[in-house]
């Protein structure tokens, strides 16, 4: 679902983009500076709304074309659209736009219901197992602490006894 497509087919979109290479690692040098920028208009990082819009451009450009990695099918097209909708969902959730969140969530559910069901099934099992494991771990820690406390109390009683009783 998160495959953006055959980007070599849309190389014209990247003509003015700087290239990140081992010799010129732009991302590594820009990341510390850009993570401290709070005003969206001051960022030149390719995330959020900017990336969501780019995904929309890709979706329009790739519509009706074949991809060398994936066969042309309705399922593949739905999965790719669901990936774009999923990213839009994340952006909408970050800006607390509940109307858009609900719209994109519905779209993803309609496009790839089997993926949503599989994730839900995995999460329902995990959501029970993890708290159960945490509880068992806490109970073991509680028992260990209880034994340590009893040992400390025993030592304190022994230390507080008169010296002639310690023999």
N, CA, C and O atoms as a DFTB+ gen file, in Angstrom:
668 C
 N C O
     1  1       0.801      -1.195       0.000
     2  2       0.000       0.000       0.000
     3  2       0.850       1.268       0.000
     4  3       0.371       2.324      -0.413
     5  1       2.078       1.187       0.446
     6  2       2.907       2.389       0.541
     7  2       3.878       2.539      -0.617
     8  3       4.767       3.389      -0.563
     9  1       3.733       1.744      -1.651
    10  2       4.557       1.846      -2.846
    11  2       4.105       3.061      -3.635
    12  3       2.951       3.123      -4.061
    13  1       4.988       4.027      -3.838
    14  2       4.625       5.274      -4.523
    15  2       4.511       5.088      -6.023
    16  3       3.796       5.843      -6.681
    17  1       5.189       4.115      -6.572
    18  2       5.119       3.871      -8.007
    19  2       6.490       3.898      -8.645
    20  3       7.503       4.095      -7.974
    21  1       6.507       3.699      -9.952
    22  2       7.738       3.690     -10.734
    23  2       8.207       5.133     -10.920
    24  3       7.830       5.786     -11.893
    25  1       9.014       5.623     -10.008
    26  2       9.412       7.024     -10.013
    27  2      10.288       7.390     -11.202
    28  3      10.378       8.566     -11.554
    29  1      10.932       6.420     -11.824
    30  2      11.720       6.739     -13.016
    31  2      10.812       7.183     -14.164
    32  3      11.248       7.896     -15.067
    33  1       9.549       6.759     -14.123
    34  2       8.595       7.162     -15.155
    35  2       8.156       8.620     -15.003
    36  3       7.598       9.201     -15.933
    37  1       8.406       9.206     -13.835
    38  2       8.042      10.606     -13.590
    39  2       9.285      11.410     -13.187
    40  3       9.215      12.304     -12.343
    41  1      10.402      11.080     -13.797
    42  2      11.674      11.733     -13.467
    43  2      11.604      13.245     -13.659
    44  3      12.332      13.983     -12.996
    45  1      10.746      13.709     -14.548
    46  2      10.613      15.152     -14.767
    47  2      10.178      15.889     -13.500
    48  3      10.449      17.083     -13.371
    49  1       9.519      15.218     -12.571
    50  2       9.094      15.841     -11.317
    51  2      10.272      16.121     -10.375
    52  3      10.146      16.899      -9.430
    53  1      11.412      15.482     -10.640
    54  2      12.558      15.596      -9.745
    55  2      13.724      16.389     -10.335
    56  3      14.803      16.431      -9.743
    57  1      13.521      17.008     -11.480
    58  2      14.610      17.709     -12.166
    59  2      15.275      18.743     -11.263
    60  3      16.502      18.830     -11.231
    61  1      14.497      19.520     -10.537
    62  2      15.077      20.582      -9.705
    63  2      15.389      20.121      -8.278
    64  3      15.898      20.905      -7.476
    65  1      15.095      18.885      -7.959
    66  2      15.332      18.390      -6.600
    67  2      16.807      18.050      -6.402
    68  3      17.418      17.429      -7.272
    69  1      17.390      18.453      -5.259
    70  2      18.776      18.076      -4.988
    71  2      18.865      16.572      -4.738
    72  3      17.949      15.972      -4.176
    73  1      19.951      15.987      -5.150
    74  2      20.146      14.549      -5.015
    75  2      20.897      14.247      -3.723
    76  3      21.940      14.841      -3.454
    77  1      20.375      13.338      -2.937
    78  2      21.034      12.893      -1.713
    79  2      21.932      11.711      -2.066
    80  3      21.438      10.680      -2.521
    81  1      23.248      11.844      -1.863
    82  2      24.193      10.772      -2.186
    83  2      25.128      10.542      -1.006
    84  3      25.101      11.287      -0.026
    85  1      25.953       9.507      -1.106
    86  2      26.946       9.254      -0.059
    87  2      27.951      10.401       0.026
    88  3      28.406      10.755       1.114
    89  1      28.295      10.979      -1.125
    90  2      29.247      12.092      -1.153
    91  2      28.626      13.412      -0.705
    92  3      29.327      14.311      -0.239
    93  1      27.324      13.521      -0.847
    94  2      26.611      14.749      -0.491
    95  2      25.321      14.368       0.238
    96  3      24.237      14.414      -0.342
    97  1      25.448      13.988       1.526
    98  2      24.290      13.504       2.293
    99  2      23.411      14.651       2.801
   100  3      23.466      15.010       3.977
   101  1      22.622      15.206       1.927
   102  2      21.788      16.365       2.268
   103  2      20.823      16.078       3.408
   104  3      20.651      16.906       4.303
   105  1      20.201      14.923       3.380
   106  2      19.207      14.607       4.414
   107  2      19.847      14.624       5.800
   108  3      19.281      15.178       6.743
   109  1      21.021      14.020       5.922
   110  2      21.692      13.966       7.213
   111  2      22.067      15.349       7.712
   112  3      22.006      15.610       8.913
   113  1      22.457      16.245       6.803
   114  2      22.857      17.584       7.209
   115  2      21.660      18.500       7.448
   116  3      21.720      19.382       8.305
   117  1      20.582      18.303       6.706
   118  2      19.406      19.161       6.860
   119  2      18.524      18.748       8.031
   120  3      17.884      19.600       8.648
   121  1      18.479      17.474       8.343
   122  2      17.543      16.972       9.354
   123  2      17.655      17.699      10.697
   124  3      16.623      18.115      11.224
   125  1      18.841      17.876      11.277
   126  2      18.887      18.558      12.577
   127  2      18.329      19.979      12.514
   128  3      17.639      20.417      13.435
   129  1      18.621      20.687      11.448
   130  2      18.131      22.060      11.308
   131  2      16.621      22.070      11.109
   132  3      15.922      22.885      11.711
   133  1      16.122      21.186      10.285
   134  2      14.708      21.196       9.947
   135  2      13.816      20.672      11.067
   136  3      12.638      21.026      11.124
   137  1      14.345      19.843      11.951
   138  2      13.516      19.331      13.040
   139  2      13.221      20.408      14.067
   140  3      12.282      20.273      14.852
   141  1      14.014      21.485      14.074
   142  2      13.778      22.570      15.023
   143  2      12.878      23.665      14.450
   144  3      12.535      24.607      15.165
   145  1      12.497      23.566      13.203
   146  2      11.640      24.573      12.587
   147  2      10.191      24.251      12.902
   148  3       9.719      23.152      12.611
   149  1       9.484      25.202      13.493
   150  2       8.097      24.970      13.903
   151  2       7.077      25.540      12.934
   152  3       5.941      25.069      12.893
   153  1       7.454      26.538      12.157
   154  2       6.505      27.195      11.265
   155  2       6.491      26.446       9.933
   156  3       7.515      26.386       9.252
   157  1       5.348      25.873       9.551
   158  2       5.294      25.066       8.327
   159  2       5.814      25.784       7.085
   160  3       6.429      25.151       6.227
   161  1       5.581      27.089       6.969
   162  2       6.016      27.794       5.764
   163  2       7.541      27.935       5.686
   164  3       8.079      28.226       4.617
   165  1       8.231      27.733       6.797
   166  2       9.689      27.859       6.800
   167  2      10.401      26.546       6.505
   168  3      11.625      26.525       6.372
   169  1       9.663      25.467       6.402
   170  2      10.303      24.175       6.193
   171  2      10.454      23.875       4.711
   172  3       9.590      24.209       3.899
   173  1      11.556      23.247       4.381
   174  2      11.725      22.787       3.008
   175  2      11.847      21.268       2.999
   176  3      12.420      20.673       2.086
   177  1      11.298      20.669       4.031
   178  2      11.324      19.216       4.186
   179  2      10.127      18.622       3.463
   180  3       9.058      19.232       3.440
   181  1      10.281      17.467       2.884
   182  2       9.255      16.851       2.039
   183  2       8.390      15.925       2.879
   184  3       8.516      14.703       2.793
   185  1       7.506      16.508       3.696
   186  2       6.642      15.733       4.578
   187  2       5.258      16.371       4.614
   188  3       4.996      17.351       3.918
   189  1       4.382      15.806       5.429
   190  2       3.077      16.392       5.699
   191  2       2.265      16.669       4.451
   192  3       2.178      15.835       3.551
   193  1       1.667      17.861       4.408
   194  2       0.801      18.254       3.295
   195  2       1.548      18.247       1.969
   196  3       0.986      17.874       0.940
   197  1       2.830      18.664       1.990
   198  2       3.613      18.700       0.757
   199  2       3.741      17.302       0.158
   200  3       3.546      17.111      -1.043
   201  1       4.068      16.336       0.997
   202  2       4.196      14.960       0.517
   203  2       2.840      14.389       0.121
   204  3       2.746      13.655      -0.863
   205  1       1.790      14.713       0.869
   206  2       0.444      14.241       0.523
   207  2       0.041      14.762      -0.862
   208  3      -0.530      14.025      -1.666
   209  1       0.336      16.007      -1.126
   210  2       0.027      16.583      -2.443
   211  2       0.842      15.905      -3.541
   212  3       0.343      15.672      -4.642
   213  1       2.096      15.593      -3.233
   214  2       2.938      14.901      -4.204
   215  2       2.375      13.518      -4.520
   216  3       2.365      13.101      -5.678
   217  1       1.903      12.802      -3.487
   218  2       1.275      11.500      -3.718
   219  2       0.052      11.641      -4.627
   220  3      -0.195      10.787      -5.479
   221  1      -0.706      12.716      -4.444
   222  2      -1.866      12.950      -5.321
   223  2      -1.423      13.155      -6.765
   224  3      -2.050      12.637      -7.689
   225  1      -0.342      13.911      -6.959
   226  2       0.197      14.127      -8.308
   227  2       0.623      12.792      -8.918
   228  3       0.321      12.506     -10.076
   229  1       1.323      11.983      -8.131
   230  2       1.748      10.671      -8.621
   231  2       0.548       9.810      -9.003
   232  3       0.549       9.151     -10.043
   233  1      -0.464       9.824      -8.157
   234  2      -1.653       9.001      -8.423
   235  2      -2.286       9.397      -9.758
   236  3      -2.678       8.531     -10.540
   237  1      -2.386      10.697     -10.018
   238  2      -2.957      11.166     -11.289
   239  2      -2.063      10.793     -12.469
   240  3      -2.549      10.377     -13.521
   241  1      -0.746      10.947     -12.282
   242  2       0.177      10.649     -13.377
   243  2       0.215       9.153     -13.694
   244  3       0.371       8.769     -14.853
   245  1       0.073       8.309     -12.667
   246  2       0.156       6.864     -12.875
   247  2      -1.181       6.241     -13.265
   248  3      -1.225       5.070     -13.642
   249  1      -2.256       6.994     -13.182
   250  2      -3.585       6.448     -13.502
   251  2      -3.596       5.884     -14.917
   252  3      -3.251       6.565     -15.883
   253  1      -3.997       4.633     -15.012
   254  2      -4.125       3.986     -16.317
   255  2      -2.817       3.516     -16.929
   256  3      -2.818       3.004     -18.048
   257  1      -1.690       3.677     -16.222
   258  2      -0.407       3.203     -16.757
   259  2      -0.028       1.890     -16.085
   260  3      -0.508       1.575     -14.996
   261  1       0.824       1.139     -16.737
   262  2       1.283      -0.119     -16.136
   263  2       2.578       0.141     -15.378
   264  3       3.300       1.100     -15.652
   265  1       2.846      -0.717     -14.439
   266  2       4.041      -0.604     -13.605
   267  2       4.880      -1.857     -13.824
   268  3       4.335      -2.960     -13.854
   269  1       6.194      -1.711     -13.976
   270  2       7.019      -2.897     -14.226
   271  2       7.065      -3.871     -13.047
   272  3       7.400      -5.042     -13.230
   273  1       6.733      -3.406     -11.840
   274  2       6.803      -4.280     -10.665
   275  2       5.473      -4.930     -10.291
   276  3       5.455      -5.953      -9.606
   277  1       4.366      -4.346     -10.733
   278  2       3.062      -4.852     -10.327
   279  2       2.162      -5.047     -11.532
   280  3       2.151      -4.214     -12.437
   281  1       1.414      -6.126     -11.556
   282  2       0.467      -6.318     -12.666
   283  2      -0.678      -5.307     -12.547
   284  3      -1.064      -4.919     -11.445
   285  1      -1.200      -4.898     -13.672
   286  2      -2.338      -3.984     -13.665
   287  2      -3.575      -4.757     -13.220
   288  3      -3.994      -5.702     -13.889
   289  1      -4.151      -4.361     -12.106
   290  2      -5.369      -5.008     -11.615
   291  2      -6.109      -4.032     -10.715
   292  3      -5.537      -3.057     -10.227
   293  1      -7.379      -4.308     -10.506
   294  2      -8.183      -3.466      -9.628
   295  2      -7.655      -3.531      -8.199
   296  3      -7.653      -2.518      -7.500
   297  1      -7.211      -4.697      -7.754
   298  2      -6.697      -4.855      -6.393
   299  2      -5.450      -3.994      -6.169
   300  3      -5.304      -3.354      -5.128
   301  1      -4.552      -3.989      -7.164
   302  2      -3.325      -3.183      -7.048
   303  2      -3.681      -1.705      -7.037
   304  3      -3.148      -0.942      -6.232
   305  1      -4.578      -1.298      -7.925
   306  2      -5.004       0.105      -7.976
   307  2      -5.657       0.514      -6.652
   308  3      -5.399       1.606      -6.145
   309  1      -6.497      -0.353      -6.096
   310  2      -7.144      -0.060      -4.816
   311  2      -6.122       0.039      -3.685
   312  3      -6.215       0.916      -2.827
   313  1      -5.153      -0.864      -3.693
   314  2      -4.128      -0.842      -2.646
   315  2      -3.299       0.434      -2.729
   316  3      -2.988       1.044      -1.706
   317  1      -2.943       0.837      -3.943
   318  2      -2.169       2.082      -4.098
   319  2      -2.988       3.286      -3.651
   320  3      -2.467       4.168      -2.969
   321  1      -4.267       3.333      -4.028
   322  2      -5.125       4.448      -3.597
   323  2      -5.288       4.417      -2.079
   324  3      -5.313       5.467      -1.438
   325  1      -5.399       3.225      -1.504
   326  2      -5.529       3.095      -0.048
   327  2      -4.262       3.610       0.637
   328  3      -4.343       4.228       1.699
   329  1      -3.098       3.362       0.045
   330  2      -1.851       3.877       0.616
   331  2      -1.833       5.395       0.635
   332  3      -1.418       6.007       1.619
   333  1      -2.284       5.997      -0.452
   334  2      -2.361       7.457      -0.503
   335  2      -3.364       7.970       0.522
   336  3      -3.091       8.939       1.230
   337  1      -4.524       7.322       0.602
   338  2      -5.543       7.722       1.579
   339  2      -5.025       7.543       3.002
   340  3      -5.319       8.354       3.880
   341  1      -4.263       6.493       3.227
   342  2      -3.697       6.242       4.557
   343  2      -2.733       7.358       4.953
   344  3      -2.718       7.788       6.106
   345  1      -1.935       7.823       4.006
   346  2      -1.020       8.930       4.312
   347  2      -1.819      10.207       4.591
   348  3      -1.513      10.940       5.532
   349  1      -2.840      10.470       3.775
   350  2      -3.701      11.634       4.024
   351  2      -4.367      11.526       5.400
   352  3      -4.529      12.526       6.100
   353  1      -4.747      10.312       5.776
   354  2      -5.340      10.062       7.097
   355  2      -4.355      10.478       8.200
   356  3      -4.737      11.146       9.161
   357  1      -3.091      10.079       8.054
   358  2      -2.081      10.415       9.069
   359  2      -1.873      11.926       9.163
   360  3      -1.739      12.468      10.260
   361  1      -1.848      12.600       8.025
   362  2      -1.683      14.057       8.018
   363  2      -2.884      14.721       8.672
   364  3      -2.725      15.639       9.476
   365  1      -4.085      14.264       8.334
   366  2      -5.302      14.831       8.916
   367  2      -5.342      14.591      10.427
   368  3      -5.750      15.471      11.185
   369  1      -4.925      13.417      10.859
   370  2      -4.905      13.112      12.293
   371  2      -3.911      14.015      13.014
   372  3      -4.178      14.453      14.133
   373  1      -2.770      14.299      12.393
   374  2      -1.759      15.167      13.013
   375  2      -2.274      16.591      13.176
   376  3      -1.898      17.277      14.126
   377  1      -3.122      17.040      12.270
   378  2      -3.659      18.406      12.391
   379  2      -5.036      18.412      13.079
   380  3      -5.706      19.443      13.130
   381  1      -5.446      17.254      13.605
   382  2      -6.692      17.097      14.373
   383  2      -7.927      17.466      13.561
   384  3      -8.872      18.051      14.090
   385  1      -7.917      17.122      12.268
   386  2      -9.053      17.354      11.383
   387  2      -9.900      16.081      11.382
   388  3      -9.732      15.214      10.524
   389  1     -10.803      15.982      12.344
   390  2     -11.579      14.755      12.540
   391  2     -12.483      14.418      11.361
   392  3     -12.741      13.242      11.105
   393  1     -12.966      15.420      10.644
   394  2     -13.819      15.171       9.478
   395  2     -13.011      14.461       8.394
   396  3     -13.457      13.462       7.829
   397  1     -11.814      14.987       8.110
   398  2     -10.950      14.356       7.101
   399  2     -10.486      12.979       7.567
   400  3     -10.407      12.047       6.766
   401  1     -10.180      12.846       8.851
   402  2      -9.759      11.548       9.398
   403  2     -10.836      10.504       9.125
   404  3     -10.538       9.410       8.646
   405  1     -12.072      10.837       9.427
   406  2     -13.178       9.886       9.218
   407  2     -13.334       9.556       7.734
   408  3     -13.566       8.400       7.378
   409  1     -13.210      10.562       6.869
   410  2     -13.359      10.341       5.428
   411  2     -12.271       9.398       4.908
   412  3     -12.570       8.453       4.177
   413  1     -11.011       9.650       5.281
   414  2      -9.919       8.800       4.797
   415  2      -9.977       7.407       5.414
   416  3      -9.651       6.419       4.755
   417  1     -10.388       7.329       6.668
   418  2     -10.528       6.011       7.305
   419  2     -11.576       5.181       6.574
   420  3     -11.364       3.995       6.320
   421  1     -12.688       5.789       6.239
   422  2     -13.736       5.092       5.487
   423  2     -13.220       4.646       4.127
   424  3     -13.486       3.527       3.691
   425  1     -12.482       5.525       3.460
   426  2     -11.960       5.187       2.135
   427  2     -11.017       3.986       2.207
   428  3     -11.102       3.081       1.378
   429  1     -10.124       3.975       3.190
   430  2      -9.192       2.851       3.333
   431  2      -9.970       1.568       3.619
   432  3      -9.674       0.523       3.040
   433  1     -10.953       1.640       4.498
   434  2     -11.767       0.452       4.821
   435  2     -12.493      -0.093       3.597
   436  3     -12.619      -1.306       3.433
   437  1     -12.971       0.804       2.738
   438  2     -13.678       0.367       1.534
   439  2     -12.725      -0.208       0.490
   440  3     -13.067      -1.170      -0.198
   441  1     -11.541       0.371       0.368
   442  2     -10.595      -0.064      -0.664
   443  2      -9.910      -1.384      -0.328
   444  3      -9.753      -2.240      -1.198
   445  1      -9.503      -1.553       0.920
   446  2      -8.762      -2.767       1.305
   447  2      -9.319      -3.342       2.612
   448  3      -8.631      -3.351       3.633
   449  1     -10.565      -3.820       2.576
   450  2     -11.169      -4.323       3.822
   451  2     -10.416      -5.503       4.418
   452  3     -10.383      -5.660       5.638
   453  1      -9.805      -6.344       3.567
   454  2      -9.083      -7.511       4.093
   455  2      -7.850      -7.091       4.883
   456  3      -7.484      -7.763       5.847
   457  1      -7.207      -6.003       4.500
   458  2      -6.036      -5.507       5.230
   459  2      -6.478      -4.955       6.581
   460  3      -5.848      -5.220       7.605
   461  1      -7.557      -4.192       6.576
   462  2      -8.087      -3.623       7.817
   463  2      -8.502      -4.732       8.773
   464  3      -8.223      -4.655       9.970
   465  1      -9.167      -5.764       8.256
   466  2      -9.575      -6.893       9.101
   467  2      -8.368      -7.631       9.669
   468  3      -8.359      -8.007      10.841
   469  1      -7.347      -7.836       8.832
   470  2      -6.142      -8.538       9.295
   471  2      -5.445      -7.746      10.391
   472  3      -4.990      -8.322      11.379
   473  1      -5.358      -6.446      10.228
   474  2      -4.725      -5.600      11.246
   475  2      -5.556      -5.621      12.514
   476  3      -5.015      -5.700      13.617
   477  1      -6.873      -5.551      12.361
   478  2      -7.758      -5.598      13.528
   479  2      -7.635      -6.898      14.289
   480  3      -7.615      -6.900      15.520
   481  1      -7.550      -8.011      13.565
   482  2      -7.410      -9.321      14.216
   483  2      -6.081      -9.417      14.945
   484  3      -6.020      -9.918      16.067
   485  1      -5.018      -8.940      14.315
   486  2      -3.693      -8.978      14.954
   487  2      -3.680      -8.097      16.191
   488  3      -3.116      -8.477      17.217
   489  1      -4.290      -6.929      16.106
   490  2      -4.312      -6.009      17.243
   491  2      -5.186      -6.517      18.377
   492  3      -4.872      -6.279      19.543
   493  1      -6.282      -7.215      18.066
   494  2      -7.145      -7.708      19.135
   495  2      -6.421      -8.769      19.949
   496  3      -6.560      -8.813      21.171
   497  1      -5.649      -9.624      19.285
   498  2      -4.884     -10.634      20.005
   499  2      -3.776      -9.959      20.809
   500  3      -3.578     -10.272      21.983
   501  1      -3.060      -9.039      20.181
   502  2      -1.981      -8.322      20.846
   503  2      -2.518      -7.491      21.988
   504  3      -1.899      -7.417      23.050
   505  1      -3.674      -6.859      21.781
   506  2      -4.212      -5.983      22.812
   507  2      -4.570      -6.769      24.072
   508  3      -4.578      -6.193      25.160
   509  1      -4.866      -8.060      23.960
   510  2      -5.119      -8.878      25.142
   511  2      -3.817      -9.428      25.704
   512  3      -3.599      -9.392      26.915
   513  1      -2.951      -9.936      24.835
   514  2      -1.722     -10.581      25.284
   515  2      -0.787      -9.619      26.001
   516  3      -0.248      -9.966      27.052
   517  1      -0.583      -8.446      25.475
   518  2       0.386      -7.514      26.041
   519  2       0.028      -7.102      27.469
   520  3       0.888      -7.194      28.345
   521  1      -1.205      -6.651      27.748
   522  2      -1.533      -6.321      29.137
   523  2      -1.410      -7.530      30.067
   524  3      -1.002      -7.397      31.221
   525  1      -1.767      -8.716      29.552
   526  2      -1.663      -9.926      30.364
   527  2      -0.195     -10.179      30.725
   528  3       0.124     -10.500      31.870
   529  1       0.694     -10.032      29.732
   530  2       2.127     -10.211      29.989
   531  2       2.638      -9.153      30.955
   532  3       3.430      -9.457      31.847
   533  1       2.191      -7.915      30.785
   534  2       2.605      -6.838      31.684
   535  2       2.154      -7.132      33.111
   536  3       2.916      -6.939      34.058
   537  1       0.934      -7.592      33.262
   538  2       0.398      -7.913      34.584
   539  2       1.206      -9.036      35.230
   540  3       1.551      -8.955      36.409
   541  1       1.504     -10.073      34.470
   542  2       2.292     -11.184      35.011
   543  2       3.676     -10.704      35.442
   544  3       4.182     -11.117      36.485
   545  1       4.286      -9.832      34.637
   546  2       5.596      -9.278      34.989
   547  2       5.522      -8.449      36.270
   548  3       6.405      -8.536      37.123
   549  1       4.476      -7.652      36.400
   550  2       4.306      -6.839      37.608
   551  2       4.080      -7.702      38.846
   552  3       4.582      -7.397      39.927
   553  1       3.323      -8.778      38.677
   554  2       3.102      -9.690      39.811
   555  2       4.404     -10.355      40.251
   556  3       4.641     -10.528      41.447
   557  1       5.255     -10.732      39.279
   558  2       6.562     -11.312      39.626
   559  2       7.426     -10.287      40.361
   560  3       8.082     -10.612      41.351
   561  1       7.420      -9.053      39.871
   562  2       8.192      -7.992      40.538
   563  2       7.667      -7.742      41.948
   564  3       8.444      -7.529      42.879
   565  1       6.341      -7.770      42.098
   566  2       5.743      -7.561      43.407
   567  2       6.190      -8.655      44.380
   568  3       6.517      -8.372      45.532
   569  1       6.203      -9.890      43.914
   570  2       6.631     -11.013      44.764
   571  2       8.102     -10.874      45.157
   572  3       8.466     -11.110      46.309
   573  1       8.937     -10.492      44.202
   574  2      10.364     -10.286      44.481
   575  2      10.545      -9.178      45.510
   576  3      11.326      -9.327      46.450
   577  1       9.842      -8.084      45.343
   578  2       9.939      -6.963      46.291
   579  2       9.435      -7.356      47.675
   580  3       9.985      -6.926      48.689
   581  1       8.380      -8.181      47.711
   582  2       7.854      -8.644      49.004
   583  2       8.920      -9.454      49.752
   584  3       9.103      -9.284      50.957
   585  1       9.625     -10.341      49.022
   586  2      10.689     -11.137      49.644
   587  2      11.831     -10.242      50.113
   588  3      12.378     -10.452      51.196
   589  1      12.191      -9.255      49.315
   590  2      13.266      -8.340      49.703
   591  2      12.879      -7.539      50.947
   592  3      13.700      -7.341      51.842
   593  1      11.632      -7.084      50.997
   594  2      11.152      -6.333      52.157
   595  2      11.174      -7.196      53.413
   596  3      11.599      -6.734      54.472
   597  1      10.724      -8.437      53.308
   598  2      10.747      -9.346      54.462
   599  2      12.174      -9.564      54.956
   600  3      12.425      -9.595      56.161
   601  1      13.111      -9.714      54.010
   602  2      14.518      -9.901      54.384
   603  2      15.056      -8.660      55.072
   604  3      15.784      -8.777      56.058
   605  1      14.722      -7.487      54.585
   606  2      15.183      -6.238      55.210
   607  2      14.591      -6.087      56.617
   608  3      15.282      -5.662      57.543
   609  1      13.317      -6.434      56.769
   610  2      12.689      -6.344      58.085
   611  2      13.360      -7.308      59.055
   612  3      13.566      -6.971      60.221
   613  1      13.699      -8.499      58.584
   614  2      14.385      -9.475      59.428
   615  2      15.732      -8.921      59.868
   616  3      16.098      -9.040      61.037
   617  1      16.470      -8.319      58.947
   618  2      17.778      -7.753      59.290
   619  2      17.644      -6.585      60.272
   620  3      18.446      -6.452      61.196
   621  1      16.632      -5.745      60.070
   622  2      16.423      -4.609      60.974
   623  2      16.085      -5.088      62.382
   624  3      16.572      -4.529      63.365
   625  1      15.242      -6.133      62.481
   626  2      14.924      -6.687      63.811
   627  2      16.188      -7.205      64.485
   628  3      16.402      -7.016      65.683
   629  1      17.017      -7.862      63.682
   630  2      18.251      -8.422      64.224
   631  2      19.181      -7.299      64.697
   632  3      19.802      -7.419      65.754
   633  1      19.281      -6.224      63.937
   634  2      20.127      -5.090      64.307
   635  2      19.577      -4.349      65.517
   636  3      20.351      -3.797      66.299
   637  1      18.269      -4.324      65.690
   638  2      17.675      -3.577      66.809
   639  2      17.651      -4.385      68.107
   640  3      17.316      -3.847      69.162
   641  1      17.997      -5.648      68.041
   642  2      18.054      -6.470      69.258
   643  2      19.235      -6.005      70.110
   644  3      20.239      -5.517      69.592
   645  1      19.091      -6.168      71.444
   646  2      20.250      -5.844      72.311
   647  2      21.455      -6.705      71.919
   648  3      21.281      -7.832      71.454
   649  1      22.654      -6.194      72.098
   650  2      23.860      -6.881      71.673
   651  2      24.040      -8.250      72.315
   652  3      24.555      -9.154      71.656
   653  1      23.654      -8.442      73.534
   654  2      23.832      -9.739      74.151
   655  2      22.825     -10.774      73.644
   656  3      23.030     -11.967      73.868
   657  1      21.756     -10.368      72.975
   658  2      20.802     -11.314      72.399
   659  2      21.213     -11.769      71.000
   660  3      20.643     -12.729      70.481
   661  1      22.181     -11.110      70.381
   662  2      22.553     -11.434      69.007
   663  2      23.419     -12.699      68.908
   664  3      23.579     -13.246      67.816
   665  1      23.941     -13.139      69.953
   666  2      24.818     -14.300      69.898
   667  2      24.109     -15.529      69.623
   668  3      24.723     -16.593      69.547
